[in-house]
C-alpha cells in the first residue's frame, strides 16, 4: 500500500485547489523526483523541471507561466523545516496540475526483476499512460522486485527505472523505444554506455544488470524471476553507486 504525505490538485488557469486527481492514464505528462533531508533537497531538480517542460511542449500542454506555477505549488506544499525521504510527483494535463508526496521505498539488497510482455505507450516520454504497469506493480513487493518490459525478444526498461547491462566491465543499454530518465542521462556523461538491442536469449552474457532511476537510485539486480540469469559481479555497480552517493550529498539541489 502506497503511503501518501500529500495529494493535491489545482486548476491550471488560477491554481485553485480542486478534488485530487492523480491523472493516471490520462493524456499528459509527469515527473517523479526524490526529495530528502532538512532543509529539503531534490536530486537533479533543474534537469527534472527542464525535461518536464520539454514534454509539456510535445504534448501541447505548455504555456508561458507554467514553470512559475509549478514552482509556486512546490513552494506552497514543501516545508523547509520538515525532514523528507519521499518521492515528489508533478503531473499535468491541459486543465490540471497534481502534486503528491509518497514514501520512498528503499530497495532491498537482494533485488529481482520479472519479465513481462509489454511496452509503454509513447515510451520515449514520461507520459501518464501507466495503467498496465501500475497493475503489475500493485501486486508486487516493490522493495524486492520490479518488472522489466519486453517485446519480441528485446528488453527495454523496468516499470520504474532504466536498465544498464554489463559484460566484461563494458556498459550497454537498449538502443531505443524507452524513456531515458534523468539519472540515466547523468550516468551517460560519466560512463561510456554502448547502445545495442538487449536480447532475452542473450542475457546470460551479462555479468551485471543495474537499475537507475529517480525512485530506486542505483540498484544491482540479483536475479531474474523465472529465468536462468543470476548476478556474477558488482564491479560496475559499485563504481556507479559511489558517484551516486557523492551527488546525493551535494547541497546544490535545494529546490528553490
C-alpha positions as CSV (number, residue, x, y, z in Angstrom):
1,X,0.0,0.0,0.0
2,X,1.4,3.4,-1.0
3,X,1.5,5.9,1.9
4,X,0.9,9.5,0.8
5,X,2.1,12.5,2.8
6,X,0.3,14.8,0.3
7,X,-2.2,14.6,-2.5
8,X,-3.4,17.8,-4.1
9,X,-4.8,19.0,-7.5
10,X,-5.1,22.5,-8.9
11,X,-6.6,24.2,-11.9
12,X,-4.1,25.4,-14.4
13,X,-5.7,28.8,-15.0
14,X,-5.9,30.1,-11.5
15,X,-4.2,27.5,-9.2
16,X,-7.5,27.0,-7.4
17,X,-7.4,23.7,-5.4
18,X,-9.9,21.0,-6.6
19,X,-10.5,17.4,-5.7
20,X,-7.4,15.3,-6.1
21,X,-6.9,13.6,-9.4
22,X,-3.7,11.5,-9.9
23,X,-4.2,11.8,-13.6
24,X,-3.0,8.3,-14.3
25,X,-3.8,7.0,-17.8
26,X,-4.9,10.4,-19.0
27,X,-3.3,12.5,-21.8
28,X,-0.5,14.3,-20.1
29,X,3.0,14.0,-18.6
30,X,4.6,13.7,-15.2
31,X,8.0,13.7,-13.4
32,X,9.0,12.0,-10.2
33,X,11.8,13.4,-8.0
34,X,13.5,12.3,-4.9
35,X,13.1,14.9,-2.1
36,X,15.2,14.3,1.1
37,X,16.7,15.9,4.1
38,X,16.2,19.1,6.1
39,X,16.0,21.6,4.6
40,X,14.7,19.6,1.7
41,X,16.8,18.9,-1.4
42,X,15.6,17.4,-4.7
43,X,18.1,15.3,-6.6
44,X,18.7,16.6,-10.2
45,X,15.9,19.2,-9.7
46,X,16.8,21.5,-12.6
47,X,17.1,18.6,-15.0
48,X,13.7,17.2,-14.0
49,X,12.0,20.5,-14.5
50,X,13.7,21.2,-17.8
51,X,12.7,17.8,-19.1
52,X,9.2,18.2,-17.8
53,X,8.8,21.5,-19.7
54,X,10.1,19.8,-22.9
55,X,7.5,17.1,-22.6
56,X,4.8,19.6,-22.0
57,X,5.6,21.3,-25.3
58,X,5.5,17.9,-27.1
59,X,2.0,17.2,-25.6
60,X,0.9,20.7,-26.3
61,X,0.2,21.5,-22.6
62,X,3.0,24.1,-22.3
63,X,2.1,27.8,-21.6
64,X,4.4,30.7,-20.7
65,X,3.6,30.8,-16.9
66,X,3.6,27.0,-16.3
67,X,7.1,26.8,-14.8
68,X,6.3,29.6,-12.3
69,X,3.1,27.9,-11.4
70,X,4.9,24.6,-10.8
71,X,7.4,26.3,-8.6
72,X,4.7,28.1,-6.7
73,X,2.9,24.9,-5.9
74,X,6.1,23.2,-4.8
75,X,6.9,26.1,-2.5
76,X,3.4,26.1,-1.1
77,X,3.4,22.4,-0.3
78,X,7.0,21.7,0.7
79,X,8.0,22.8,4.3
80,X,11.6,23.9,4.7
81,X,11.8,22.7,8.3
82,X,10.4,19.2,7.7
83,X,12.6,16.2,7.1
84,X,11.8,14.3,3.9
85,X,12.6,11.0,2.3
86,X,9.8,10.9,-0.3
87,X,9.1,10.9,-4.0
88,X,7.6,14.1,-5.2
89,X,5.4,13.6,-8.3
90,X,4.2,16.5,-10.5
91,X,1.6,15.5,-13.1
92,X,-0.1,17.7,-15.7
93,X,-2.7,17.6,-18.4
94,X,-4.3,20.5,-20.2
95,X,-6.5,21.5,-17.2
96,X,-4.9,20.2,-14.0
97,X,-1.7,20.2,-12.1
98,X,-1.4,17.5,-9.5
99,X,1.2,17.2,-6.8
100,X,1.8,14.3,-4.5
101,X,4.3,13.0,-2.0
102,X,4.7,9.4,-1.2
103,X,7.1,7.4,1.0
104,X,10.3,6.4,-0.9
105,X,10.6,2.6,-0.6
106,X,14.3,1.6,-0.2
107,X,15.2,-1.3,-2.4
108,X,16.5,-4.5,-0.7
109,X,20.0,-5.7,-1.3
110,X,18.5,-8.9,-2.9
111,X,16.5,-7.4,-5.7
112,X,15.0,-9.1,-8.7
113,X,13.2,-8.3,-11.9
114,X,10.3,-10.1,-13.5
115,X,10.0,-10.1,-17.3
116,X,6.6,-9.0,-18.7
117,X,5.5,-8.8,-22.3
118,X,4.6,-5.1,-22.6
119,X,5.9,-1.8,-24.0
120,X,4.8,1.6,-22.8
121,X,2.7,3.9,-24.9
122,X,4.9,6.6,-26.4
123,X,7.8,5.2,-24.4
124,X,10.2,8.0,-25.2
125,X,8.2,10.3,-23.0
126,X,7.3,10.2,-19.3
127,X,3.6,10.2,-20.1
128,X,0.7,9.2,-17.9
129,X,-0.4,6.1,-19.7
130,X,0.8,3.8,-16.9
131,X,-2.4,1.8,-16.0
132,X,-0.9,-1.6,-17.2
133,X,2.4,-1.0,-15.4
134,X,0.7,0.1,-12.2
135,X,-1.5,-3.1,-12.3
136,X,1.7,-5.2,-12.2
137,X,3.4,-3.2,-9.6
138,X,0.4,-3.1,-7.2
139,X,0.7,-6.9,-6.9
140,X,4.5,-6.9,-6.1
141,X,6.7,-6.0,-3.2
142,X,8.5,-3.2,-4.9
143,X,11.2,-3.1,-2.3
144,X,12.3,-6.5,-3.7
145,X,11.2,-6.6,-7.3
146,X,10.4,-4.6,-10.4
147,X,9.0,-5.6,-13.8
148,X,11.1,-5.5,-16.9
149,X,9.3,-4.5,-20.1
150,X,10.0,-6.8,-23.1
151,X,8.7,-7.2,-26.6
152,X,9.8,-9.5,-29.4
153,X,12.8,-10.9,-27.6
154,X,14.0,-7.4,-26.6
155,X,14.2,-5.9,-23.1
156,X,13.8,-2.1,-22.8
157,X,13.3,-0.7,-19.3
158,X,11.6,-1.5,-16.0
159,X,8.3,-0.2,-14.7
160,X,10.2,2.5,-12.7
161,X,13.8,2.7,-14.0
162,X,16.3,2.5,-16.8
163,X,18.4,-0.6,-17.2
164,X,22.1,-1.0,-17.7
165,X,23.7,-4.3,-18.7
166,X,27.4,-5.1,-18.0
167,X,29.6,-7.5,-19.8
168,X,33.4,-7.6,-19.2
169,X,33.1,-4.3,-17.5
170,X,31.5,-2.7,-20.6
171,X,28.2,-1.0,-20.1
172,X,25.3,-1.4,-22.5
173,X,21.7,-0.1,-22.8
174,X,18.9,-0.7,-25.2
175,X,19.1,1.3,-28.4
176,X,15.6,2.9,-28.4
177,X,11.9,2.5,-27.6
178,X,12.3,3.6,-23.9
179,X,12.4,6.7,-21.8
180,X,15.8,8.0,-21.0
181,X,15.4,9.2,-17.4
182,X,17.3,12.0,-15.7
183,X,19.5,9.6,-13.7
184,X,20.3,7.7,-16.9
185,X,21.3,10.9,-18.7
186,X,23.5,11.8,-15.8
187,X,25.4,8.5,-15.9
188,X,25.7,8.8,-19.7
189,X,28.0,11.7,-19.0
190,X,30.1,9.8,-16.5
191,X,30.5,6.4,-18.3
192,X,30.6,5.1,-21.8
193,X,27.3,3.4,-22.5
194,X,27.1,1.4,-25.7
195,X,23.6,1.3,-27.3
196,X,22.5,-2.1,-28.7
197,X,19.5,-4.4,-28.7
198,X,19.4,-6.3,-25.5
199,X,18.0,-9.7,-26.4
200,X,16.3,-12.0,-23.9
201,X,18.1,-15.1,-25.3
202,X,21.5,-13.4,-24.8
203,X,21.0,-12.2,-21.2
204,X,23.4,-14.8,-19.8
205,X,26.3,-12.9,-21.4
206,X,25.9,-10.1,-18.9
207,X,27.6,-10.1,-15.6
208,X,25.5,-7.3,-14.1
209,X,22.1,-5.7,-14.6
210,X,21.7,-2.3,-12.9
211,X,18.6,-0.2,-12.4
212,X,19.0,3.6,-12.3
213,X,16.0,5.8,-11.6
214,X,14.7,8.7,-9.5
215,X,13.0,6.5,-7.0
216,X,15.3,3.5,-7.0
217,X,18.6,5.4,-7.1
218,X,21.1,2.7,-8.2
219,X,20.2,-1.0,-7.7
220,X,22.1,-4.1,-8.5
221,X,19.8,-6.9,-9.8
222,X,20.4,-10.2,-8.0
223,X,18.3,-12.4,-10.3
224,X,15.6,-12.5,-13.0
225,X,12.5,-14.3,-11.8
226,X,11.6,-17.5,-13.7
227,X,14.8,-17.1,-15.7
228,X,18.3,-18.6,-15.5
229,X,20.2,-15.3,-15.2
230,X,22.0,-14.6,-11.9
231,X,24.3,-11.8,-11.0
232,X,28.0,-12.7,-11.2
233,X,29.7,-9.4,-10.3
234,X,29.1,-5.9,-8.8
235,X,32.1,-4.1,-10.1
236,X,30.4,-1.5,-12.3
237,X,27.5,-1.2,-9.9
238,X,30.0,-0.2,-7.1
239,X,31.5,2.5,-9.4
240,X,28.1,3.9,-10.3
241,X,26.9,3.8,-6.8
242,X,29.9,5.7,-5.4
243,X,29.2,8.5,-7.9
244,X,25.6,8.5,-6.9
245,X,26.4,8.9,-3.2
246,X,28.6,11.9,-3.9
247,X,25.9,13.5,-6.0
248,X,23.3,12.7,-3.3
249,X,25.3,14.5,-0.6
250,X,25.9,17.7,-2.6
251,X,23.9,20.7,-1.4
252,X,23.2,22.4,-4.7
253,X,19.9,20.7,-5.2
254,X,17.8,22.7,-2.7
255,X,14.7,23.1,-4.8
256,X,14.4,26.9,-4.6
